[in-house]
Amino acid sequence: MKQYRLTAPERLQDTIQLPASKSISNRALIIYALSGGRALPENLSDCDDTEVIIDAMRYMPDEINIKGAGTAMRFMSAYLSVMRGTHVVTGTERMKQRPISILVDALRRLGAQIEYVEKEGYPPLKITGKKLTGGLLEIPGNVSSQYTSALLMIGPMLKEGLTLQLTGDVISRPYIDLTLWMMNEFGADAKWSSPDTITVAHKPYKSRNYYIESDWSGASYWYEMVALSKDKDAEIKLTGLMDGSMQGDSTTRYIFSLLGVKTIFETQQKGVPQMVTLKKNGRGVTKLEYDFVNAPDLAQTFVVTCAALDIPFHFKGLSTLKIKETDRISALKNEMLKLGYVIHDANDSELYWDGERCEPNLEAGIDTYEDHRMALAFAPYALKTDGLIINNPQVVTKSYPKFWKDLKHVGFNIDTL
């Protein structure tokens, strides 16, 4: 097992070239392919999740291994359903444990030809592409917005378009809005026609040049470092972020403003990638309550940050955390115990901390559970304790391959054990 021991710098001041947005890159690749585009979108993410989609579309092998990329599994399943050819889509053992029946059932109702290769309801999938008619489709809105986005992106290719009705509570709505916005950027006609219904016309995409902005999820870990740094003059500059971004995780700037971190954009111009400066801005709230239903990927960042700042919290809207790369609710509780914090859960969708502490046990290191966000969210805790150990640190390649290099750039010492 590979391990890193982290020692943080006393001063935190530097400029970081953030990775491109994984969420936008993966959507852009699917839409680009459906539009018949000739030039790949610019500034694509170099993360594992995006690379597997690029490789799949470049070579289109009979068996497509998307490894641990949940987004790729959902998006490619829908994409292959409307493209000629037969392919098996598979992944890691963890991927084979992540349910996909809701998406498969929805695609089958549209006429898609999909078979389960091993266990019913789970990958791998054998998909034979064909022309689909489309029409009215109803799916749950409270499971994964990636199912919704996967279906929406193939909507313009359907003979009758697509009317998608979402039942129950709609989670991660900003990710759906991001998908609709990008579809329209490529010439589609896709919109909310009511609070729970989306209509997509049969109107082909138009190929265009497209530039990918930086990743707000990646930015969240630098906000965390500014918040936790003992340097009262801590200042981190981040490149390529947009004011008014459609990324759901751009809400990180608002939440961190409650924890004493100020965001300063280089200019007042919205919708243009630019430099952003993060600075300490005095004392934050004494308790944080927040519903992460629209940004569940930020939960790990704020669990670690709030506990480290001794700020009790109650976080809701976390139902999807149990079906991510790992059961993140269980993983967070286990690893926070090692840091000396007793975190509680409720209703399979809430995490809270009332200040309860226990004896820390740092010798074993922080386990990452094949989950990039466990490594990314816990690493900044090195600013609170010398010698923090991260187990299997290579998992960051899923979304932020240069993370450890960037930590060294700002002065972290990283020893391989």
Salt bridges, closest charged atoms under 4 A:
ASP14 OD2 - HIS409 ND1 3.18
ASP49 OD2 - LYS22 NZ 3.40
ASP49 OD1 - LYS398 NZ 2.79
GLU93 OE2 - LYS96 NZ 3.65
GLU118 OE2 - LYS96 NZ 3.44
GLU185 OE1 - ARG208 NH1 3.33
ASP233 OD2 - LYS232 NZ 3.42
GLU235 OE2 - LYS237 NZ 3.67
GLU235 OE1 - LYS279 NZ 3.52
ASP243 OD1 - ARG253 NH1 2.77
ASP243 OD1 - LYS270 NZ 3.33
GLU289 OE2 - LYS287 NZ 3.64
ASP297 OD1 - LYS324 NZ 3.29
ASP297 OD1 - ARG328 NH1 3.07
ASP297 OD2 - ARG373 NH2 3.84
GLU325 OE1 - ARG328 NH2 2.78
GLU325 OE2 - HIS372 NE2 3.25
GLU325 OE2 - LYS398 NZ 3.40
ASP327 OD2 - LYS322 NZ 2.92
GLU335 OE1 - LYS338 NZ 2.85
ASP345 OD1 - LYS333 NZ 2.57
GLU350 OE1 - HIS314 NE2 2.73
GLU356 OE1 - HIS344 NE2 3.04
ASP367 OD2 - LYS338 NZ 3.00
ASP371 OD2 - ARG328 NE 2.71
